[in-house]
Amino acid sequence: MAKMSYNSIMAQYNKYILPANSPTSIRVRKVMNRLIFAAEHYNDPDTGTPENLFENMKGRNIPAEDWKIHVIDDIAMHQESPNAFVIGDGKVFVFRSILPLCKDDDGLATVLAHELGHQLADHIGEKLTKSPMYLSLVLLSYSLFGSNNLGNIAVSLGLERPSSRAMETEADYIGLMLMAHACFNPHEAPAFWSRMIEFEKKSGGSIPEFFSTHPSSERRNETLKELMPKAERSYELGGCGNFADRFRTFSLF
C-alpha cells in the first residue's frame, strides 16, 4: 500500500518535486538525517535508558540513506498548502510553502520530527487495523436503521476523528523529544504553532477541533509548552550540552 501511495503521489506532483540536489532539498534531508540518528541513539527522558526507537517497529529500521525526502513546490503550482506527510517505509513529503512558517532549521525539525513520530508509532498500521471495526459499526447501523448516514457520522465523529487527534498528539510528543535529542531548540516547536495560528487567522480560520482529524493549533501550542521541562531533559541526554547555558543566557548590551 505504501508503494502504491508513493507511486501515485509521485505521478501527481512529479514535475513540481524539487531536485534532490537543490539547496532546499539538501537542507531538508540534513535536518531529517539528524532526527533519524537521534531516533537510533535515543535516551528516554524519564529514565535515561538508551534505546533504538526503530527496534520497536518490528524490524522496519530504515537506514538514513534509504529514506526518500521530497519537497513539493506547491508555490510554483499556485496551490499553497503548508503541510508535510509520511506514507510509511521512509517516504516523506514536504510542501515548500511550509518552510516560511518553519522560519529556521529548528522549526523545520518540528515538522519533520512530527512526521517521523508517526512512523515510529506505526500510526498508518494502527489506522488500517481499526478500519474493519469502523466498517462493521457502519454496517450495523445500516442493518438497524436502513441507512448508513447516521452510522458514518457517529463513527467519524465519535471514533475515527478522536483517534486521529490522539495519534497527532502522540506524534507531537515523540517529535518534540526527538528534535530536542537531535540538539534542535525544542522551544521552537510551540513557536512554530504560534506562527501557524496567525497563518490560520489570516486564511479565514480553522474548523472546530471536534470536527477535525487534528488537535487545534492552540491546543498543540499549549501541550508542547507543558512538555518543555522533559524536552530540555531530552536535549541534555542527547549530548547537546546544558540547555540553560546555551539558550537562556543573555547579554545586557
N, C-alpha and C positions, 0 to 999 in steps of 0.2 A: 504493500500500500504506500509505503514511503517512497519507493522508487517511482510508482505511478504518479504520485503527487508532485514529485520533483520534476519529472519529465513534463508534466502539464504546466507547471509554473514557468519552467524554462522556455517552453514554447510560447507562452502568453507574453512574457516580458523580454524575450531573447535580445532584441535589438536595443533595449534600454538598460541592459545589465552592464555596468562599468567593467572595463578590462581588469584582469587580476593585477596588472602592473600599474594601474592608475594610483596616484597618491592617496586617494580616498580609500580604495580597496586595501592598499597596503596598511594604512592606518587602522582600519577596522580589524584586519587579520592580526596585527601586532597586539591589539588590546585583547582579542579573543584568545590568542596563544597564552597570554599571561594568566587569563582566567582558567583555561584548561590545566595549566601547570599547577595553579592553586588548588584545583579540584583533585588533582592526583597526589598532592602533598599537603593535604588539609589537616588541621588540628581542631578538634571540637572545642568551641569557645566555652562550653560548660565544664568539660573535664580535662581539656588539653590533650586528649588522646589522639595520636596521629592515625590517619586513615586515608585510603584512596576512595573517593566518593563514587568513582566509576565501578568499583567492585560490587556495589550493591545493585548494579544493573544487569546481573546475571551474565557476566562475561562480555557485555557490549561496550568495552572500553575502546574508544576510537582515538587513535593517536592524533596528536595535534595536526600533523601534516596531512591527515586524511579528511579533516573537516573541510566542508565546502562553504565558504562565506561569500555571499553575493550581495552587491549593493545595486539596488534598482533605482534608476534615475527617474523617479516619478515627477521631478520638477520639469525635466525635458518633455515628459508626457503631458504636462499641464493637468495632471490629476494628483495633486499633492495629498498624500495620506500618511502623515508621520507615524510610522509603525515599524515593527520588526516581528518576525515569527520564526519558529523552528518546526520542521516537519519530521524530525526523527532521523536517526542514523547520521547525525553530524552535519545536517544541512540547514544553514541559517540564512535568512534573507533580511536585509535592512533597507528600508526606503530612505533615499537620500534626504528627503525633507525633514527627517527626524534629527539630523545632525545639528542644525542651528539650535534646536531645543536642548540637545546634549551639551552644547557650548564647548566642552573640552573632553579630554580623554576620560576624566572621572565620570562625567555624565554619560559618555558612550559606554563605559564599563557598567553603569547602572542598567542600561538597556540590554546589553549582551549577557550580563550575568543573570538577569531575569530569564532570558531565553534558555541559557544553559541550565538554570534551575528547573525549568520544565522538563528538559531532557533527563536530568539526574533523578527527578522524582517520577519519571516514566508516566507523565500525565496523558500522553497520547494513548498508551496502553490502558490506562485507567478508564479513559473515556470509552474506548472500544469494549472494555469488559462490562461497563454499565449499560451500554446501548441495548442489549437484549431485554434487560429488565424494564427500561423505559418503554420499549416497543410493546412488551407484554401488558404493561399497565394501560397503554393507549388502546390496545385490542380489547382489554377487559372493559374499559369504558364504552367502547363501541357495542360490545355484547349486552351491556346493561342499559344503555340509553339510545342505541341506534344511531349514534353519531360519534365521530372521533374528535370533534372540535373541542368539547369540554375536556376530554382526556389530554389532548395535545397541550391545551393551555395550562391545565393543572400540573402535568408532568414537567413542562418547560419552566413555569414559574416556581413550582414547589420543590423540584428536584434538580433538574439539569442546570439551571442558572445559579442556584445557590452552590451546587457542587463546583461549577466552573469558577465562581468567585473565590471559593476556598482554595482551589488549585492556584489561582493567581496570587493569593496572599502567601501561600506556601512558596511559590517561585520567587516572590519578592523577598521573603526571609532568606532563602538559600542564596539568592543573588547578592543580597547585602553582605552576608557573611563571606561569600566568595570574593567579591570586589575588595573588601577590606583585607582579606587574607592575601590578595594579589598586590597589596600596597597602593590601592587607589583610595582616595579620601571618601569614606562612607557617608560623610555629611553632605556630599554632593548628590546622594540619592534622593532625599526629601527635597533638595533644592531643584532637582530635575522635575519633580512632580509639582512644585510651586510654579515653575515655568509652564508646565502642561495645563495647570488650572487657568492661568492667564490666557493661554492659547485657546482653550475651550470657550472661555468667555467671549473672546473676540470672534470666534467661529460660530456663535449662536448658542453656546451651552452644550451640555451633555444630557443624555437621557437619565431618568431617575435610576438609582442603583438597583432597586427591586426588579426592574425590567432588563437589567444589563447582565452580560456574562462576566463583567469585570467590576471590582470594587470602584467606588468613585475615586477620582484623583485626590480629593480632600482626605478621604479615609486612608488612602495609601500613604499620603504625606505624613499624617499623624502617626500611623502604625510604624513607619520607618523611623520617625523621631524617637518613639518609645524604645526602639531596639538599639539605639546608639551605644549605650554602655557595653552591650555584648559585641557590637560591631567593632568598637575600639579594642576590645579584648582580642578579637579575631585578627585585627590589624597587627597587634604586637606578637601574637602567636605565629603570624606569617613571617616573622623575622624582619619586619619593616621598621623596627626601632620603636621608641616611645612615642605614642600618638600625641600626647600632650606637648612634648618638646617640639614636635615637628609642625603641628597645625594650630597650637594655641598660643604660641609666642607672638609678641608684637613689639613694635618699636614706638617710642614716644616721639620720634622725629619723622 
